[in-house]
Amino acid sequence: MTLTESPQSTAHARALVLAGVLDARGAPELAKRVRKRLPPKKSKLVLDLSAVTAIDSAGTATLVDVWRLGHARGFAVELAGVQPDVLKSLQEFRVTVTVPPPAALPGFFESLGATAWGAVNAVGGFLVLAADTTVGAVQSLFTPGRMRWAAYFRESSVMGSQALGIVGLITFLIGLTLAFQSAYQLRQFGAAIYVASLTAISMVREMGPLITAILVAGRSGSSITSEVATMKVGEEIDAMQVMGIPFVDYVAVPKMLAMVTMMPLLTIIADLLGILGGWIVGMVYLDIAPKPYLQKTIDALVTKDLVTGLFKSFVFAWGIALIGLYHGIGVRGGAQEVGKATTASVVSAIFFIIVADSIFSIIFYVVMA
């Protein structure tokens, strides 16, 4: 708790500014310092509490004593700039508090301008983080000595091998479902064999990268946000800056490289398991022999299908990692804000994945048609 005299002090009114936490530890010292700066009779003492972040019963009692002392010695005491939590505590002791009138609500254009300005700042902050992290990741590849390889392998294990089960199961079921739905229509025309082509192309071009990215965003993207946000709330990132440890090199780069390395590998496995699901449907439900089904799958796929799918997975991984880092490092507040940031990160990542996938689909269709 600090006590300073405000420049607004006059001969008839002394203004003192209190800042920090007013609790039992600082209350006795504060009382002594206030007594040394009491104004003369028939004047006024204004205690500005706008910078007081918290108060306990001892702090409230100290303000009550100053308030009563003023009435006893003939000068008025006013408490101004009181925050809602502090105000509630003071009103329980029936202390007179000067509450400023509520600010006028902003108009439509002011709200629109504030929203636009906030969006510009958010985009600017994200682009700065994206540039720093991407450059740091590229530099780490050419200067291996600056890379935290232990952190990279740990993150790769979490994002890769530990995510393989859920990714494999979901994509296998997606391939199974695609084959069933396409077979429902194609059997009417005697074209059941084309289920192999449709399932393979759908999995490699779209469903494999898309489903894998959504699962990784919900699993690993949220983990990145919660970890970084916890570090931010616990002031670990501030401590790193004080010690001269760059956040990008120490935390962001290993997570980024692990994500962009593991996502394409998971996508390849997802493609294979999705095709396997369609293969099972073809053999069991459509009575297609294994060899013709596989041959039709191979004939339907070309190199550009695999390349476009892996390119998508790389971009998705880059975006998921950056969005997780951005929401984590932008946390302000306590543990409750960590949960909000994690939720916002997952929603933003999934939105990015869907929009990017739509854009890529249009571009690849136009370019490769």
N, C-alpha and C positions, 0 to 999 in steps of 0.2 A: 504494500500500500504506500503510495506517495502522496505528498501534499505540497501544492505549489500555489502561489498567489496569482490570480488572473489579472491580465492587463486591464480588465474592466473595472477594477477597484477604483473607488473615488473617495473623497473626504467624508462622504456621508454613507458609503456602503463599501464594505470590504468583501471581496469575492475570493473564495478559496476553491481550488479544483482538486478533487480527490480522484485517484485512479488506482485500479487493481482490485484485489479481493479484500474486503473489510471483514476480517474474522477475529477470533480471539487472540491470535498471535500479534496482529498489528494494531488492535484497538487501543491498548493502554498507551503506546507510544504516540498514536494519532491524537488521543485526548490531550496529552501534554503539549504537543505542537500547536493544536488549535487554541489552547488556553493562552499561549504566548502571542497569539495574533488576534486577540479579541478586539473589536472596535469600541469606541467610546459610547457613552450613554446617548440615547435618542438617535442612534444610527442603526445600521442594519448589517447583519452578517449573512452572506449568501454562500452556501455550500453547494458547489456544482458536482452532482453525482453521475453525470453522463458517462464517465469513464469507469464507474464502479461495475465490475462484472458479476460479483456475487457478494452476499452479506449473510452473516449468521446472527444469532441472538446477541452475542457480545458486541458485534459491530452496531447493531440496532440500538442496544443499550447506550453505547457511547454517543450516538447521535441524539438520543433522548436526553442524555445528561447535558449536552451542549445546548439543546433547545431550552431546557429548564433553566440553565445558567443564564441564558440571554434574557429570559423573562425576569429572573431575579435581579439582574444588574441593569435592566432598563434598555436593552437593545433587542431589536427583532432578529429572529433567526428564520431564514428561508432555505428550503432544500429544493434545488432546481435540477432539471435534467435527469429525473429519476427513471430508471429502467423498470419495466413491468414487474419483474420478480422482486426487485428491491422495494418498489412501491407497495406491493402487497404486504411485505414484512413490516414496513413502517406504519401502514394504516392500522395494523393490529395494535400498535401502541398509541394510536390517535395523534400522530405527529403531523403537523401542518406541512403539506408538501405543495410546492408550486409546480403544477403540471402544465406544460405548454399546450396550447390548443392543437388539435390534430391537423396535420398538413392536409391541404386540399388534394383531393384525388386527381391524378393526372388525367388529362383529356385524351381523346382518341389518338390525335397525332403525336402527343408526347409518349403515349404507351407504344405506338407503332415505332416511333423513333428509338425508344429505349430497347425494344425487342430487336430491331434491326442492328443497332449498335452492339448489343450483346451477341448476336449471331456473327457479326463481323469479327469481334474479338475472339469468339470461340473458334471460328475457322482459322484465324491467324495463329492462335495458340496451337491448334492441331497441326497446321502446316509446318510450324517451327519444330515441333516434336517429331513429326514425320521426317523432315529433312535431317535433323540431327541424328536420329536413330538409324535411318537408312545409310547415311554417310558413315556413321560409326560401324555399322555392320559390314559394309563393303571394305572399310579400312582394316577391320579385324581379320578379314580373309587374306589380305596381303601382308599383314603384320601379325602373325599368330601370337607373338609374345604379349600383346595387349589384351588378348582374349581370355576370359575366365572359362577355361575348358571344363572344369569340374561343374560349374553352374550350368554350362551348356548341356552336358551329358545328363545331368539331373533333370533339367527341364525337358529334354528330349524324351527321357523315359516316361515322365508324367504325361506329356502331350502325345506320345507315340504309342509305346507298348501297352501302357495302362489304359489307353483309350481304344485299343484294338478290339476288345470284346464287344463293347456296345456298338461301335461303328460297323463291325462285321455282321452282327446280328440284325441290325436295322436295315442295312443295305441288302442283305440276303432276302429279308422279307419284302423289301421294295421290289427287288427283281422278281420274286415269286408273284407278287401282286400285279406287276406290269404284264407278266406273261399270261396270267389268268384273264386280265381285262382285255388284252389284245386278242387272245384266243377266242373269247366270246363272240367277237365280230368276224374274225378271219375264218373261223370254221364254217360259217355260213356260205362262204365263197370257195371252199375247198383250198384255201391258202394258209393252212395252219403252219406250214413250214416257215412262213415269213415271221412267225412269232420270234424265231431266233434272231433275225435281222433287227426287228423292232426293239426287242429287249436289249440287245447288245449296243445298238446305237444310242438308245435312250440312256442307258447306264453310263456309257463312256463319255458321251457329250454333255449330258445334263445332270441326271439324277445322282451319279456317283460323286462328282465334285460338290454338287449342291447339298445333298444330304450330309455328306462328311463335314462340310463347312459349318452347317447349322449345328450339328452335334458338337463339334469342336468349339464353336462359339459359346454354346451353353455350358460346356464342361471346362475347357481350358481358358477361354476368354474371360469368363467370370472369375476364375481362379487368379488370373493376372491382376484383374481390377481389385479384388479383395485383398490380395497380398500387398500391392503397392499402396492402396488406400490405408491399410493398417500401418504400414511404414510411415505414411504421411501423418496420420493422426498421432502416432507415437513419437513424432518428431525425429525419426531415424533419418529421413531424407535431409532435413535441416542439419542434423549432425554430420552427415556425409559432406554436405557443402562446406561446413565450417572446417572440416579436416582436409578439404581439397580433393575429395573423391568424387569424380563426375558420375552423376546418376545414370547418364546414358550408357557409359561404358560398363559400369558395375552392375546395373540392374536391367536396363532396357535391351541392350544388344544381345545378351545370351537368350533372353526370352524371344526376341525377334527371330534370331537365327534358328532356334529350336523349332519355332512354329513353321517357318517357311521350308524347313528341311523335312519335318514330319508330315505335314499336310499332303504333299504330293505322294508320299509313300502310302499313307492311309487311303488316299484316293485310288491308287492302283489296286490295293487289296479290296476296296469297296467295289470297284468295277468287276473284279474277278468273282467276288461272292454274289453280286447281283446277277451276273451271267450264269453262275451256278444255279441260282434259284430258278431262273428261266429254263435252264437245262432240265432240272428235275420236273418242272411242269410239262415240258415237252415230252419227256419219256413216260411219265406216269399218267398224265391226263390226255395228251394228244397222241400217244402211241407212236412217237417219232423215235427212230433208232438213234442212239448216241452219236454215231459217226456222222450221219447226214446233218444232224443239228449243229454239231461243232463246225462242220465244213461250211454250213450256211452262215454261222457266226463269223468265221474267219473271212469269208468272201464279202460280208457286209461292211466290215471294219477296214478303214484305211488309216495311214499314218497320221493324217491331219486330224482325225477324230481323237486319237490319243493325245496329240500335241495340244489341241484346243482345250481338252479337259484338264490336262496338267497345268496349262497356263492359267486357267481359271482358278485352280486350287492354289497356285502360287499367289495370285493377287488376293484371293480370299484370305489366305494366311497372313499376308502383309497387313491387310485392313483389320483383321481381328486382333492381331497383336497391338497395333497402334491404338485402336479404339480402347482396348483394355488398359493400356498404359495411360492414355489421355484421361479417361474417367477416374482412374486410380489416383493420379498425381493432382487432379483438380479437386479433391475432396477438401471440404472445409467443415469442421465441427467434430463430433464425437462418433461413437460406434454406430449410432443410428444412420449417419450419413454414409457409412461404409456400405450398408445394405442398399441404400438408395442408389449409390454409385454403381454397385454391382448389377442391380436391375437395369439401370439406364444403359450400362455397357452391353448387356446381352441384347436388349431391344435394338440399340444402335447398330450392333454388329450384324444382327439378322436383317435389319433394314438395308444395310450396306450390301450384304450378300445378295439379296433379292434384286436390288436395283442394278448392281454390277452384272449379275447373271443375265438380266434382261438386256442390258446394253451390249454385252458380249454376244448374246444370241443373235441380235439384229446385225451387228457388225460381221460376225462370221457367216451369217446367211448371205449377206450382200456380197462379201468378198469372195466366199468359197462356192457360191451357187454356180 
